[in-house]
Amino acid sequence: MPTAPFTQSPHRIWNPLLAAALLVAAAIAAYSNSFSGQLIYDDTPAIKDNPTIVSLWPLSTVLSPPSDSGITVNGRPLVNLSLAINYAIGGIEVGGYHVVNLGIHILAGLTLFGLVRRTLQLPALHKHFRQDSSCVLPALCVALLWTLHPLQTESVTYIVQRAESLVGLFYLLTFYCFVRSTTATNPFTWQLLTVLSCVCGMASKEVMASAPLLVLLYDRAVVSGTFREAWSRRPKFYVALASSWLLLGWLMAGSAGRGGTAGFGAGGISSWNYALTSALALGKYLKLTVWPDPLIFDYGTAIETELLPVLPQGLVIVSLVAATAYALWRRPLLGFLGMWFFAILGPSSSIIPIASEPLAEHRMYLPLVPILAIFVVGVNQLLGRRAIFVFAALAIGAGWQTHRRNEDYRDELTIWRDTQRKYPSNARAHNNVGEIIFRQERRDEAIACFREAVRLLPNYVDALNNLGNSLTQQGNAAESLPHLERALIIKPEYAETHNNLGSAFYSLGRKEEAVVRYREAVRLKPTFADVRNNLGVVLGEQGKNAEAIEHYEVALRLKKDYVDAHFNYGNALREIGRIADAITQFETAIRLKPTHAKAHHNLGSILFNQGQPELAKSHYETALRIKPDYGDAEINLGVVLLVGGRPAEAKAHFEAGLRLMPGNRIAQENLSQIHNILGAQYVQENKLAEAQVQFELAININAANPGAHNNLAVVLWRTGFPQQAIPHFEEALRLSPDFADAKSGLADLKAQLRAPQK
């Protein structure tokens, strides 16, 4: 810490309230463009698909986040509770989540300001800061630079990384409350708040594990002077503080290694390779602290296996560790700051492997504190009064860069495209871009992304699974099979791949094999709504509607707004005669997705059969507006119009239906009948030539139309071609042996031909 006092005269205008107001205003300005950012990546499973946050009661459910996966809330009940409060207020409306995230960050910044200010007021540093006012500006500089630093955006703008900012707040509160306890007349209250803050931190994220040890180091460095003195003054306090580790241990034991993504042996990563990767990560963090560009949302899962590429970073880290160890002995406060950096980063960067994310910028949320503290003091010693201009310029620049970085978080595709551009060797970035554009129906582009992800990381299960599924959706199910089968060899218990393999088999007409895969996916993941729906479809096609209905009902309990399940459920209910219930399901599907053309069509068919042709017509027309190439809707609209006595209008729809669905029997029969009707109208008007054309068209479209054959025979007879008429009378009778008009017409014609000519 400083060997020369901060200059006092320029600081007299500063007071804590003014400094705090400036910090709050600066933070709001820097993050003002973050409030509309969408849910991205882990936000979806932690918020949108998290059943434990949809209700604040019972509290036991809220404090028991999902533990069967590696999502961010796993083993972090306080983070889950904060999301549940957001959900109770505004559902999944993102604005509220961003406001809370920024609020947490601002509170952490204010707490850091208070912590630094009160630390500088302690007797051990009093000679350097002789007046309280002289502590405000350096404390503000540290807190302001920390709050505005672009490296913090991931912990603030990425909603689910509230875990990092929340534990950061409690970490800083733990120290702030402890500092207050050392100068309070009655320290018990502040000591109690220290322990409570530490407990809350343990329930927020595992980073808090180092806090009790660092509080002791802090006590020794700037309060008590020695470990012996620190312990002798507050033995019960330290026992209580250390007891918070019991809560953390219990939470970690229940998190199941964060779904196998963290812990010893996670991902099959050796300790040596993880240490090499950690050296690379620490070097990256230090560089980004000084020059935060480029900031990368995700660094993938790549693990360093060679020593030489990371040797420079390794030497820097070893030197810093050695310097910290020396400082702990000779310069305790500097040693404490060094330990703050290494003790917070250590668990995730050196000791406990995190296979899914060995390098992440949000881990620098708290370790940034000591670096900035040393920087502020050092610049002040070097420049004196001129330091304020340096800090002001850096704060403005940092705020501007943070504001710019927030633009990258406006939606999923933007942040992943940014990652893909900045870190093209990241297979996960290519895979996730592919997932997003696949949902946008840009299938060729998506498949290219998945192929690149698999090229970069051949055993990347998610990319193999997505590539296989996208090929199936594109109509290349046979090509998808090797990718999906390979994914299952790597990860046999992956329910999503079993589901996608089932869909591939279904597309190839191998329905029994599809059912086997779907049933396996249900066994592995009973709460998988999509596979329930898919299994229901195949079972329905096999005539097992009762079992299909059971799966649809489970799917809808799991996901009440599941449009496809409502639609398919409606189809199954219609098959077993529960028409009223089927109507309800189709109407629900339309309410949830007004552009669901098939739901409009099927509801129209039911309404037509119930004698409501006008309502049916409306739904068929809506289906065609949504999907102009919908052949079935064209044909059924034609039927409605034909039955309603509007054959000319119906004719156009049957013709359109046949263009879309060549050979459709219903369209052929009805269009043939329309030409037959038009021909009959011409006969009544004595326009026999026009009538003949219509009857011939009717026969060309549907040669099995007995009425058209009979009518053509009559016209041919009347226009002087009796011999040509006979075959048509005979064909009419062959098609319809009881056709009375054809019988009598043929008999009369033959009698006429036998009669002697006069």
C-alpha positions in Angstrom: 0.0 0.0 0.0 1.0 3.7 -0.3 4.2 5.1 1.1 3.1 8.7 0.5 -0.2 10.3 1.4 -2.9 11.1 -1.1 -3.0 14.8 -1.9 -5.8 16.2 0.3 -6.7 19.7 -1.1 -8.5 18.6 -4.2 -10.5 16.0 -2.3 -12.4 18.4 0.0 -15.2 18.8 -2.4 -15.8 15.0 -2.3 -18.2 13.4 0.2 -19.5 9.9 0.3 -23.0 10.7 -0.9 -21.8 12.7 -3.9 -19.4 9.9 -4.8 -22.1 7.3 -4.5 -24.5 9.3 -6.6 -21.8 9.6 -9.3 -21.1 5.9 -9.3 -24.8 5.0 -9.6 -25.4 7.5 -12.4 -22.3 6.3 -14.3 -23.4 2.6 -14.0 -26.9 3.4 -15.2 -25.5 5.3 -18.2 -23.1 2.5 -19.1 -25.8 -0.2 -18.9 -28.8 1.8 -20.1 -28.9 -0.2 -23.4 -28.9 -3.6 -21.7 -32.5 -3.7 -20.5 -34.0 -5.1 -23.7 -31.5 -7.9 -24.2 -33.1 -11.2 -24.8 -32.7 -14.5 -23.0 -29.5 -16.2 -24.3 -27.9 -19.6 -23.9 -28.1 -20.7 -20.2 -30.8 -18.2 -19.5 -33.4 -20.5 -21.2 -32.9 -23.6 -18.9 -32.4 -21.4 -15.8 -35.4 -19.2 -16.4 -37.8 -20.1 -19.2 -37.6 -23.9 -18.6 -37.0 -23.9 -14.9 -40.1 -25.3 -13.1 -38.8 -24.3 -9.6 -39.2 -20.6 -10.2 -42.7 -20.4 -11.5 -44.1 -20.0 -8.0 -42.7 -18.5 -4.8 -44.5 -21.1 -2.7 -43.7 -23.6 -1.4 -40.3 -22.0 -0.6 -38.7 -25.4 -0.3 -39.2 -25.9 -4.1 -37.7 -22.5 -5.0 -34.7 -23.2 -2.8 -34.2 -26.6 -4.5 -33.2 -25.7 -8.1 -32.8 -28.5 -10.6 -29.8 -30.7 -9.8 -29.8 -33.1 -12.8 -27.9 -30.8 -15.1 -25.1 -28.2 -15.2 -27.4 -25.2 -15.5 -26.2 -22.1 -13.6 -28.8 -22.3 -10.7 -27.8 -25.9 -9.9 -26.7 -25.9 -6.2 -27.3 -22.2 -5.8 -30.7 -21.7 -4.1 -30.4 -17.9 -3.5 -29.8 -17.3 -7.2 -32.8 -19.4 -7.9 -34.9 -17.5 -5.4 -33.9 -14.2 -7.0 -35.0 -15.5 -10.4 -38.3 -16.7 -8.8 -39.0 -13.2 -7.5 -38.4 -11.8 -10.9 -40.7 -14.4 -12.4 -43.4 -13.6 -9.9 -43.3 -9.9 -10.9 -43.0 -10.2 -14.6 -42.9 -13.7 -15.9 -40.1 -14.1 -18.4 -40.2 -10.5 -19.5 -36.5 -9.7 -19.7 -36.5 -6.1 -18.7 -37.1 -6.9 -15.0 -34.3 -9.4 -14.9 -31.8 -6.9 -16.4 -32.9 -4.2 -13.9 -32.3 -6.5 -11.0 -28.9 -7.6 -12.4 -27.8 -4.0 -12.7 -29.2 -3.2 -9.3 -27.1 -6.0 -7.8 -24.0 -4.8 -9.6 -24.6 -1.2 -8.5 -25.0 -2.4 -4.9 -21.8 -4.3 -5.2 -20.0 -1.2 -6.5 -21.3 0.9 -3.7 -20.3 -1.8 -1.2 -16.8 -1.9 -2.7 -16.7 1.9 -2.4 -17.6 1.7 1.3 -15.1 -1.2 1.9 -12.2 0.7 0.3 -13.1 3.9 2.0 -13.4 2.4 5.5 -10.3 0.3 4.9 -8.3 3.5 4.2 -9.6 5.0 7.5 -8.3 2.1 9.6 -5.4 3.0 12.0 -3.0 0.9 10.0 -3.4 3.2 7.0 -4.3 6.4 8.8 -0.9 8.0 8.3 -1.5 7.9 4.5 -5.1 9.3 4.8 -5.1 11.8 7.5 -8.6 13.1 6.9 -11.8 11.2 6.1 -12.3 13.2 3.0 -9.0 12.1 1.6 -10.3 8.5 1.5 -13.4 9.2 -0.6 -11.7 9.9 -4.0 -9.4 6.8 -4.1 -12.3 4.6 -2.9 -14.5 6.1 -5.6 -11.8 5.6 -8.3 -11.4 1.9 -7.4 -15.2 1.3 -7.3 -16.0 3.3 -10.4 -13.4 1.7 -12.6 -14.5 -1.7 -11.2 -18.2 -1.0 -11.8 -17.6 0.3 -15.4 -14.9 -2.1 -16.5 -16.1 -3.8 -19.8 -14.9 -7.2 -18.4 -17.9 -7.0 -16.0 -20.5 -7.0 -18.8 -20.9 -10.8 -18.9 -21.7 -10.8 -15.1 -24.3 -8.1 -15.5 -25.8 -8.2 -19.0 -26.0 -12.0 -19.3 -28.9 -12.5 -17.0 -28.1 -15.9 -15.6 -24.6 -14.8 -14.6 -26.4 -13.0 -11.8 -24.8 -15.9 -9.9 -21.4 -14.1 -10.2 -22.6 -10.6 -9.4 -24.8 -11.9 -6.5 -21.9 -13.8 -4.9 -19.8 -10.8 -5.6 -22.2 -8.5 -3.6 -22.3 -10.9 -0.6 -18.5 -11.3 -0.8 -18.0 -7.6 -0.6 -20.7 -7.2 2.1 -18.9 -9.8 4.2 -15.8 -7.7 4.2 -17.7 -4.4 4.6 -19.6 -5.7 7.6 -16.4 -7.1 9.1 -14.6 -3.7 8.7 -17.6 -2.0 10.4 -17.4 -4.5 13.2 -13.8 -3.6 14.0 -14.6 0.0 14.7 -18.1 -0.3 16.2 -18.8 0.2 19.8 -20.9 -2.9 19.9 -19.3 -5.2 17.2 -21.8 -8.1 17.7 -24.4 -6.8 15.2 -21.9 -6.2 12.5 -20.2 -9.6 13.1 -23.6 -11.2 12.8 -24.2 -9.4 9.5 -20.8 -10.6 8.4 -21.7 -14.2 9.0 -25.1 -13.8 7.4 -23.5 -12.2 4.3 -21.1 -15.1 4.1 -23.9 -17.7 4.4 -25.9 -15.9 1.7 -22.7 -16.0 -0.5 -22.3 -19.7 0.0 -25.9 -20.2 -1.2 -25.2 -18.1 -4.3 -22.0 -19.6 -5.7 -19.0 -21.7 -4.7 -16.6 -18.8 -5.2 -17.6 -17.8 -1.6 -15.5 -20.7 -0.2 -12.5 -18.5 0.1 -14.2 -15.7 2.1 -13.6 -16.9 5.7 -9.9 -17.4 5.0 -9.6 -14.0 3.3 -11.4 -12.3 6.2 -8.8 -13.7 8.6 -5.9 -12.6 6.2 -7.5 -9.1 6.1 -7.8 -9.0 9.9 -4.1 -9.9 10.2 -3.1 -7.4 7.5 -4.8 -4.2 8.5 -6.6 -4.7 11.8 -4.9 -7.0 14.3 -1.4 -7.2 12.9 -0.9 -11.0 13.6 -2.9 -14.2 13.2 -2.6 -14.8 16.9 -4.0 -11.5 17.8 -6.8 -11.8 15.2 -7.9 -15.2 16.6 -7.6 -14.2 20.2 -9.8 -11.1 19.7 -12.6 -12.9 17.8 -12.5 -16.7 18.2 -16.3 -17.3 18.2 -16.7 -15.1 15.2 -14.2 -17.1 13.2 -15.8 -20.4 14.2 -19.2 -19.0 13.1 -17.8 -17.7 9.9 -16.1 -21.0 9.1 -19.3 -22.9 9.8 -20.7 -21.4 6.6 -18.5 -24.0 4.8 -20.9 -26.7 6.1 -23.7 -25.1 4.0 -21.5 -24.9 1.0 -20.4 -28.5 1.4 -24.0 -29.7 1.6 -25.0 -27.7 -1.5 -22.1 -29.0 -3.5 -22.8 -32.6 -2.5 -26.4 -32.2 -3.7 -25.4 -30.6 -7.0 -24.2 -33.9 -8.4 -21.0 -32.4 -9.9 -23.2 -29.8 -11.7 -24.5 -32.5 -14.0 -21.0 -33.9 -14.6 -19.7 -30.7 -15.9 -17.5 -29.8 -12.9 -15.4 -31.6 -10.3 -12.5 -34.0 -10.3 -12.6 -36.2 -13.4 -15.2 -34.1 -15.1 -14.9 -34.5 -18.9 -12.0 -36.8 -18.5 -9.6 -33.9 -18.1 -6.2 -34.6 -16.5 -5.0 -32.4 -13.7 -1.9 -31.5 -15.7 -3.8 -30.5 -18.8 -6.3 -28.4 -16.7 -3.3 -26.7 -15.0 -1.9 -25.8 -18.5 -5.3 -24.5 -19.5 -5.6 -22.5 -16.3 -2.3 -20.8 -17.0 -3.6 -19.8 -20.4 -6.8 -18.6 -18.7 -5.1 -16.5 -16.1 -2.9 -14.9 -18.7 -5.9 -14.1 -20.7 -7.7 -12.6 -17.7 -4.7 -10.3 -16.8 -4.5 -9.1 -20.4 -8.2 -8.3 -20.6 -7.9 -6.4 -17.3 -5.5 -4.1 -18.9 -6.9 -4.1 -22.5 -10.4 -5.5 -22.6 -10.5 -6.4 -26.3 -11.6 -8.7 -27.7 -14.2 -9.7 -25.2 -15.5 -13.2 -26.0 -18.8 -14.6 -24.7 -17.7 -18.2 -24.8 -14.3 -19.8 -25.1 -15.6 -23.3 -25.7 -14.2 -26.5 -24.1 -10.7 -26.6 -25.6 -8.1 -27.9 -23.2 -4.4 -27.1 -23.6 -2.2 -30.2 -23.8 1.3 -28.7 -24.5 3.5 -26.8 -22.1 5.4 -24.6 -24.6 2.5 -22.5 -25.8 1.5 -21.5 -22.3 5.1 -21.2 -20.8 5.2 -17.4 -20.9 1.8 -17.2 -19.0 2.9 -19.9 -16.7 6.1 -18.0 -15.7 4.1 -14.8 -15.1 1.6 -16.7 -12.9 4.4 -18.5 -10.9 6.1 -15.1 -10.4 2.9 -13.5 -9.1 2.3 -16.4 -6.8 5.9 -16.1 -5.4 5.4 -12.4 -5.0 2.2 -12.9 -3.2 3.8 -15.5 -0.8 6.6 -13.0 -0.1 4.2 -10.1 0.4 2.2 -12.2 2.9 5.3 -12.3 5.0 6.8 -8.8 4.5 3.9 -6.7 3.2 0.7 -8.2 4.6 -1.8 -5.9 2.8 -0.2 -6.5 -0.6 -0.1 -10.2 0.2 -3.8 -10.1 1.1 -4.6 -8.4 -2.3 -2.6 -11.1 -4.1 -4.4 -13.8 -2.2 -7.8 -12.2 -3.0 -6.9 -12.7 -6.7 -5.6 -16.2 -6.5 -8.0 -17.6 -3.8 -11.1 -16.5 -5.7 -9.9 -17.7 -9.1 -8.1 -20.8 -7.7 -11.0 -23.2 -7.2 -12.3 -22.9 -10.8 -9.0 -22.1 -12.5 -6.6 -24.6 -10.8 -8.2 -27.0 -8.4 -11.7 -28.1 -9.5 -12.0 -28.7 -13.3 -15.0 -27.2 -15.1 -15.1 -29.2 -18.2 -17.9 -27.3 -19.9 -16.2 -23.9 -19.5 -12.5 -23.9 -18.5 -12.2 -20.2 -19.3 -14.9 -17.6 -18.7 -14.6 -13.8 -18.4 -17.3 -13.6 -15.7 -14.9 -15.3 -13.2 -12.9 -12.0 -13.1 -15.8 -10.2 -11.4 -14.2 -10.2 -7.9 -10.5 -10.8 -8.8 -10.6 -7.5 -10.7 -10.8 -5.7 -7.3 -7.2 -6.1 -6.1 -5.8 -5.3 -9.5 -7.7 -2.0 -9.7 -6.9 -1.2 -6.1 -3.1 -1.6 -6.7 -3.4 0.3 -10.0 -5.3 3.3 -8.4 -2.7 3.6 -5.6 0.2 3.2 -7.9 -1.0 5.9 -10.4 -1.8 8.3 -7.6 1.7 7.9 -6.2 3.2 8.4 -9.6 1.1 11.4 -10.8 -0.2 13.0 -7.7 -3.0 15.5 -8.3 -2.9 14.7 -12.1 -4.0 11.2 -11.4 -7.7 12.3 -11.2 -7.6 13.2 -14.9 -6.2 9.7 -15.7 -8.9 8.0 -13.7 -11.7 10.2 -15.2 -10.5 9.4 -18.7 -10.3 5.7 -17.9 -13.8 5.7 -16.4 -15.3 7.4 -19.4 -13.5 5.0 -21.8 -14.6 2.0 -19.7 -18.2 3.1 -19.6 -18.3 3.7 -23.3 -16.8 0.3 -24.1 -19.2 -1.3 -21.7 -22.1 0.4 -23.4 -20.8 -0.9 -26.8 -20.3 -4.4 -25.5 -23.9 -4.5 -24.3 -25.0 -4.2 -27.9 -23.6 -7.7 -28.5 -26.0 -9.1 -26.0 -29.2 -7.8 -27.6 -30.1 -11.3 -28.8 -28.8 -14.8 -29.1 -27.7 -14.7 -32.7 -25.8 -11.5 -32.2 -23.7 -12.7 -29.3 -23.0 -16.0 -30.8 -22.1 -14.5 -34.2 -19.8 -12.1 -32.4 -18.2 -15.2 -30.6 -17.9 -17.1 -33.9 -16.2 -14.1 -35.6 -13.7 -13.4 -32.7 -13.0 -17.1 -31.9 -13.5 -19.2 -35.1 -12.0 -22.3 -33.5 -14.8 -22.4 -31.0 -16.9 -25.4 -32.0 -19.7 -24.4 -29.5 -20.1 -21.0 -31.2 -20.6 -22.7 -34.6 -23.0 -25.2 -33.1 -25.1 -22.5 -31.3 -25.3 -20.2 -34.3 -26.5 -23.3 -36.2 -29.2 -23.9 -33.6 -30.5 -20.4 -33.8 -30.6 -20.1 -37.6 -32.1 -23.6 -37.9 -35.0 -22.3 -35.8 -35.2 -19.5 -38.4 -35.7 -22.0 -41.2 -32.2 -21.3 -42.6 -31.4 -25.0 -42.8 -28.6 -25.0 -45.3 -26.7 -22.4 -43.3 -27.4 -24.2 -40.1 -26.1 -27.5 -41.4 -22.9 -25.8 -42.6 -22.4 -24.5 -39.0 -23.0 -28.0 -37.5 -20.6 -29.6 -39.9 -17.9 -27.0 -39.0 -18.5 -27.7 -35.3 -18.1 -31.4 -35.9 -14.9 -30.8 -37.9 -13.4 -28.8 -35.1 -14.5 -31.2 -32.4 -15.3 -34.6 -33.8 -16.7 -36.0 -30.6 -19.0 -33.0 -29.9 -22.2 -34.7 -29.0 -24.5 -31.7 -29.3 -23.2 -30.8 -32.7 -23.5 -34.4 -33.9 -27.0 -34.5 -32.5 -27.9 -31.2 -34.2 -26.4 -32.2 -37.5 -28.3 -35.4 -37.5 -31.6 -33.7 -36.6 -31.2 -30.9 -39.2 -30.4 -33.5 -41.9 -33.6 -35.3 -41.0 -35.6 -32.1 -41.1 -34.2 -31.3 -44.5 -35.3 -34.7 -45.8 -31.9 -36.5 -45.6 -32.8 -38.9 -42.8 -30.5 -41.6 -44.2 -27.5 -39.3 -44.0 -28.4 -38.3 -40.5 -28.2 -41.8 -39.1 -24.4 -42.1 -38.8 -24.1 -38.8 -37.0 -26.9 -39.7 -34.5 -25.6 -43.2 -33.9 -22.1 -41.8 -33.3 -23.5 -39.4 -30.8 -25.1 -42.3 -28.9 -21.8 -44.2 -28.8 -20.2 -41.2 -27.1 -23.2 -40.5 -24.8 -25.5 -43.5 -24.7 -27.8 -41.9 -22.1 -28.6 -38.8 -24.2 -32.3 -38.7 -24.4 -32.3 -35.9 -27.1 -30.3 -38.1 -29.5 -32.6 -41.1 -28.9 -35.5 -38.8 -29.8 -33.8 -37.5 -32.9 -32.8 -40.9 -34.0 -36.4 -42.0 -33.6 -37.5 -39.1 -35.8 -35.0 -40.2 -38.5 -36.3 -43.7 -38.4 -39.9 -42.3 -38.6 -38.9 -40.3 -41.7 -37.6 -43.4 -43.3 -40.8 -45.3 -42.6 -39.2 -47.5 -40.0 -41.9 -46.8 -37.4 -41.2 -49.8 -35.1 -37.6 -48.7 -34.7 -38.8 -45.1 -34.1 -41.1 -46.3 -31.3 -38.1 -48.1 -29.6 -36.0 -45.0 -29.7 -38.8 -42.7 -28.5 -39.6 -45.1 -25.6 -35.9 -45.1 -24.6 -35.9 -41.3 -24.6 -39.0 -41.3 -22.4 -37.3 -43.7 -20.0 -34.2 -41.6 -19.8 -36.0 -38.3 -19.5 -39.7 -38.7 -18.5 -40.1 -34.9 -18.5 -39.1 -34.6 -22.1 -42.2 -33.1 -23.7 -41.0 -33.3 -27.3 -40.4 -37.0 -27.3 -43.8 -37.6 -25.6 -45.4 -35.7 -28.5 -43.4 -37.6 -31.1 -44.2 -41.0 -29.6 -47.9 -40.0 -29.6 -47.8 -39.3 -33.3 -46.4 -42.7 -34.2 -48.7 -44.6 -31.8 -51.6 -42.8 -33.3 -50.6 -43.8 -36.8 -50.4 -47.4 -35.5 -54.0 -47.2 -34.3 -53.0 -47.0 -30.6 -54.8 -43.7 -30.0 -55.5 -44.4 -26.3 -51.8 -44.7 -25.5 -51.0 -41.8 -27.8 -53.5 -39.6 -25.8 -51.7 -40.5 -22.6 -48.4 -39.2 -23.9 -50.0 -36.0 -25.3 -51.6 -35.4 -21.9 -48.2 -35.8 -20.2 -46.5 -33.5 -22.7 -49.2 -30.8 -22.1 -48.8 -31.1 -18.3 -45.1 -30.6 -18.8 -45.5 -27.8 -21.3 -49.0 -26.4 -21.3 -48.4 -24.0 -24.3 -47.0 -26.8 -26.5 -48.8 -26.0 -29.8 -47.9 -29.2 -31.7 -49.0 -31.4 -28.8 -52.4 -29.6 -28.7 -52.8 -30.1 -32.4 -51.8 -33.8 -32.3 -53.9 -34.4 -29.2 -56.8 -33.0 -31.2 -56.2 -35.4 -34.1 -56.2 -38.3 -31.7 -59.3 -37.2 -29.9 -61.1 -36.9 -33.3 -60.1 -40.4 -34.2 -61.8 -41.9 -31.1 -64.9 -39.7 -31.5 -64.3 -37.1 -28.8 -65.2 -34.4 -31.2 -66.0 -31.6 -28.7 -62.6 -32.2 -27.0 -60.9 -32.3 -30.3 -62.4 -28.9 -31.2 -61.1 -27.5 -27.9 -57.5 -28.7 -28.7 -57.5 -27.3 -32.2 -58.9 -23.9 -30.9 -56.2 -23.9 -28.3 -53.5 -24.5 -30.9 -54.9 -21.7 -33.0 -55.0 -19.3 -30.0 -51.4 -20.1 -29.2 -50.3 -20.0 -32.8 -52.8 -18.2 -35.1 -50.7 -19.1 -38.1 -51.1 -22.8 -37.5 -52.5 -23.7 -41.0 -53.1 -27.4 -40.2 -55.1 -26.6 -37.0 -57.3 -24.3 -39.0 -57.8 -26.9 -41.7 -58.6 -29.8 -39.3 -61.0 -27.6 -37.3 -62.7 -26.6 -40.5 -63.1 -30.3 -41.4 -64.9 -31.0 -38.1 -67.1 -27.9 -38.4 -68.1 -29.0 -42.0 -69.0 -32.4 -40.8 -71.1 -30.8 -38.0 -73.1 -28.9 -40.5 -71.4 -25.5 -40.1 -70.1 -24.9 -43.7 -69.6 -21.2 -43.3 -67.4 -21.5 -40.3 -65.5 -24.4 -42.0 -65.1 -22.1 -45.1 -63.6 -19.4 -42.9 -61.0 -21.8 -41.4 -60.1 -23.2 -44.8 -59.6 -19.7 -46.2 -57.4 -18.8 -43.3 -55.3 -21.9 -43.8 -54.8 -20.9 -47.4 -53.8 -17.3 -46.5 -51.2 -18.8 -44.1 -50.0 -21.5 -46.5 -51.0 -20.8 -50.1 -49.7 -24.2 -51.3 -51.9 -26.2 -48.9 -53.5 -28.7 -51.3 -55.9 -30.3 -48.8 -57.3 -26.9 -47.8 -57.8 -26.0 -51.5 -59.7 -29.2 -52.1 -61.8 -29.1 -48.9 -62.7 -25.4 -49.6 -63.8 -26.6 -53.0 -66.1 -29.2 -51.4 -67.7 -26.6 -49.1 -68.4 -24.3 -52.1 -69.7 -27.2 -54.2 -72.1 -28.4 -51.5 -73.1 -24.8 -51.1 -74.2 -24.6 -54.7 -71.3 -22.5 -56.0 -69.7 -24.9 -58.5 -67.9 -22.2 -60.5 -66.0 -21.0 -57.4 -65.4 -24.6 -56.3 -63.9 -25.4 -59.7 -60.9 -23.0 -59.2 -60.1 -24.6 -55.9 -60.2 -28.2 -57.1 -58.0 -27.2 -60.1 -55.5 -25.6 -57.7 -55.7 -28.7 -55.5 -54.8 -30.9 -58.4 -51.9 -28.7 -59.3 -50.6 -29.1 -55.8 -51.6 -32.7 -55.4 -51.6 -34.4 -58.8 -53.8 -37.5 -58.8 -55.8 -36.6 -55.7 -59.0 -38.7 -56.0 -61.3 -36.3 -54.2 -60.3 -33.4 -56.3 -60.6 -35.4 -59.5 -64.1 -36.7 -58.7 -65.4 -33.3 -57.6 -63.9 -31.4 -60.5 -65.3 -34.0 -62.9 -68.7 -33.6 -61.3 -68.5 -29.8 -61.7 -67.8 -30.2 -65.4 -70.7 -32.6 -65.5 -73.0 -30.0 -63.8 -71.8 -27.3 -66.1 -72.5 -29.5 -69.1 -76.0 -30.2 -67.8 -76.6 -26.5 -67.6 -75.6 -26.0 -71.2 -78.0 -28.8 -72.2 -80.8 -26.9 -70.6 -79.8 -23.9 -72.6 -79.7 -26.0 -75.7 -76.0 -25.3 -76.1 -75.1 -28.9 -77.0 -71.6 -28.2 -78.4 -70.6 -26.5 -75.2 -72.2 -29.2 -73.2 -70.2 -31.9 -75.1 -67.0 -30.1 -74.2 -67.8 -30.1 -70.5 -68.9 -33.8 -70.4 -65.6 -34.8 -72.2 -63.6 -32.8 -69.7 -65.4 -34.5 -66.9 -64.5 -37.9 -68.3 -60.9 -36.9 -69.0 -60.5 -35.9 -65.4 -62.4 -38.9 -64.0 -63.1 -41.7 -66.4 -65.1 -43.4 -63.7 -67.9 -40.8 -63.7 -71.0 -42.7 -64.8 -73.2 -39.5 -65.0 -70.8 -37.8 -67.4 -70.7 -40.9 -69.6 -74.5 -41.0 -69.7 -74.8 -37.3 -70.4 -72.2 -37.3 -73.1 -74.0 -40.2 -74.7 -77.3 -38.2 -74.7 -75.6 -35.2 -76.3 -73.9 -37.3 -79.0 -77.3 -39.0 -79.8 -79.0 -35.7 -80.0 -76.4 -34.2 -82.2 -76.5 -37.0 -84.7 -73.8 -39.4 -83.5 -75.8 -42.3 -82.1 -73.1 -44.9 -82.8 -70.6 -42.9 -80.7 -73.2 -42.6 -77.9 -73.6 -46.3 -77.4 -70.1 -46.9 -75.8 -70.7 -44.2 -73.3 -74.1 -45.6 -72.3 -72.5 -49.0 -71.9 -69.6 -47.5 -69.8 -72.1 -45.7 -67.6 -73.8 -49.0 -66.9 -70.6 -50.9 -66.3 -69.6 -48.3 -63.7 -73.1 -48.2 -62.2 -75.2 -51.3 -63.2 -78.4 -49.9 -61.7 -78.2 -46.5 -63.5 -81.8 -46.3 -64.7 -81.3 -43.3 -67.1 -78.4 -45.1 -68.8 -80.4 -48.3 -69.1 -83.4 -46.7 -70.7 -81.3 -44.4 -72.9 -79.3 -47.3 -74.3 -82.5 -49.3 -74.8 -84.2 -46.5 -76.6 -81.1 -45.7 -78.8 -80.8 -49.4 -79.8 -84.5 -49.6 -80.5 -84.2 -46.5 -82.7 -81.3 -47.9 -84.6 -83.2 -51.2 -85.2 -86.3 -49.5 -86.4 -86.6 -49.4 -90.2 -85.7 -46.0 -91.6 -88.5 -44.2 -93.3 
